[in-house]
Amino acid sequence: MEYIYAALLLFKAGKDITEEAVTAVLQAAGVEVSDARAKALVAALDGVDIEEAMATAAVAAAPAAAAPAAAEAAPAEEAAAEEEEDASEESGMAGLGALFG
């Protein structure tokens, strides 16, 4: 992940994304750099329009962000059921306490 973050940082700063630049960013962050991974990243990004890729990813993520909002109702029902289970366990434990004085 840190390699991608380095590439995005370089992109945002308007710098060329080269092996040397990615390596410099990662070393500045204190990351032990793998030359092979830096080379693979630069090769994978060759010819990629990063701005377009980010816009496409943002559009694809929007429906996924709406899903948790719809699922919020179910946890409220589950929490109520768990509270009932906890209460019955506690009352059972209170009875066990009477056995030991």
Secondary structure, DSSP 8 states (H G I E B T S, - for coil): -HHHHHHHHHHHTT----HHHHHHHHHHTT----HHHHHHHHHHHTT--HHHHHHHHHHHHHHHHHHHHHTTHHHHHHHHHHHHHHHHHHHHHHHHHHHT-
